Amino acid sequence: MNENRILNHILRVMKNLNFLIILYTSVMIFCGLQGYIQENTAMNFLAQVNTLPEAPWKIPVLTICLFGCCVLLMNMENIQGRGLVLKVCLELGIAVWISSFLGFSYTGMILLILADTIRYIPRTKGQIPFAVIIGLFYLLIDYDLITICRDIIPLDAYLAYYQKDVTAVWLGIRNVASSLNVLVFIIYMIMLVRVQMNEKERIMVLNERLDALYSDLLDANVQLEEYARESVKMAETKERNRLAREIHDTIGHALTGIITGIDACMALMDVAPEVAKKQLGAIGEVARQGMTDVRRSVRALRPDALEKFDLENALSRTINDMCTATNAEIEYQCDTRLDCFTEDEEDMIYRIVQESITNAIRHGHANYIRVLIGRTGDTLQISVKDNGIGCKDIKEGFGLHHMKERLEMLGGSLRYNGKEGFEVEACIPIRRGMEEV
C-alpha cells in the first residue's frame, strides 16, 4: 500500500511539472507575439514563418484547457479493454494538439500518458506492446518530422523577439524543467518495476503457502477417511458384540429353558400328565418372558428420536436439525397422519427420510431438498427429491440396498432416479388404522 501511494505521489508530481512547463512555454510564446504586435514588428516575425500564428491570448488559454481535459481523462480509473484504448488515444490526441500550439517544442506529456496508462494494463500481457507503441509515438512527434507534413511555427521564431541573453535564460529554465520531467518519469518506472517484482514475490509466497495448505488438507482428508473407516468398523464390532450378548442373554437363555422343559414334558407325558401340563405352563411363561426380552432388545435398536417423540415430531426435528447443521433448504410437507403404523413401519419411514436427506447432502451436494409424504388409497408414499448433481450410473450401495430390503419385508417398494438431481420414491402398504388416517 505504501509503494502504491509513492507511485501516485510521483505521478502527481509529473502532472504538476507538465502543467508548469506547458504554462511557462505558452507564456513565452504569448509575450513574444505581444512584443511583436506592440512594437509593430509583426512583419519581421511573419518573414520567419510560413503560416499565420494563433491569436496570442488563445495559446495559453487553449493549452491550459486542453491539459485540464487530459488530466480529467487520466483520473478515469478502472477502465479496461476497448475503453482503455479509446482513453489512451484521446489523451495522445490532446497531447499532440497541445504540442502543436507550442511548435512541437515540448513532447514530455507523452511520458506522463505512458506512466499513467501502464498502471492499468494487465501484467505482462499488454504492458510491453503499449509501452512500445507510446514510445514510438513519442519519438515520431518531432519538429523536423512534423514539418515534412505541415507548416509549423518553431519556438525559435517566437523567442527571436527577445535578446539572446534573455532567450538563453528562458530556454535554460524550460530545458531544466523538461529534463526534470524525464528524470521523474525514470524514477516512476523504476518504482513501478519494483512494485511489480514485490507483488510477484508475494504471489509466489502465497502460492507456496496455498500448496502447503492443500497438501496438509489432503493429508487430513486421508486421515479423516481412515478414521471414518475405523469408526465404522468399531461401531459394527460394538453393535455385533451387543447383539451377540442380547441373543446369548435373552433368546439363547429362553430357548435353552424351553428345549429343556419340552424334553422333560415328553418324559412325563405318559407317567404324570398333570405334572407335564404344569411344566408346559412354566415353559409358556419362559417363552413369554423371552419374547418380552426380545422386544426390549429390538426397541434398543430404534432411533433415539423415535424413543422420545412420535413419528411426525421425530421427522420434523430431524429435518430442522439437518437444516441447521448443513444450511440446506429442506421443504417438508406431510398430507396424512402418521400415528397408525407399527414400530417397524415407523422405523422404516424414519430411516428412508433420514438416509435420503443424508445422501442428497453428502453425495449429491444438494442445497435444496423436498420431502413429501402422502397417501394414495391404502399406500403411504414418500418422495425425497433434491437439486444435487444426480447420478446417471447408479450403483446400489448399502443405504439403498438396506432400504429396499426392509421395504420388501413390509410388502413395499423403492424406486429412484438420478437424471435431474436425485429422487427416491418409497411405497409402504398401510396395514392397520386406515380409518383413522
ZIVENPE-V779062 format. One record per helix or strand of 2 or more residues. SS is the DSSP state (hx for helix, st for strand). FROM is the first residue (numbers start at 1). TO is the last residue. If there is no record, write none. Layout:
ss = (SS:SS)
from = (FROM:FROM)
to = (TO:TO)
//
This chain:
ss = (hx:hx:hx:hx:hx:hx:hx:hx:hx:hx:hx:hx:st:hx:st:st:hx:st:st:hx)
from = (2:42:56:82:109:127:143:155:164:273:304:311:329:343:368:379:398:413:422:434)
to = (38:48:74:101:117:140:146:159:268:300:308:326:334:362:376:386:409:417:429:436)
//
